[in-house]
Amino acid sequence: MRRNQLRIARALPALRAGASVTEVAAASGFTDQSHFTRHFKRTFGVPPGRWR
């Protein structure tokens, strides 16, 4: 599994729990929210806020 995909997989529980996308992005090791959102959308087809 690629590094960013692993980071996204680890971020899912926090998103489900209601943490903000900004908090989740930082806690998951992404540079910023847009970097996280770009990779999340590439993986799931929707941005993280909409997925939640």
C-alpha positions, 0 to 999 in steps of 0.5 A: 500500500502506498504511503498516502493511502496508508495515511488516508486509511488511518485518517478514516476513524477520526473523520467518522468521529467528527474531527475536522478535515484540517485536524485529520490532515495534520494528524495524518502527516499531510502537508496541509488540508488541500494535500490531504483532500487531493489524495482522499478524493483520488482514493474515494472519488469524493472530498473528505467532508462529503464522505463524512 
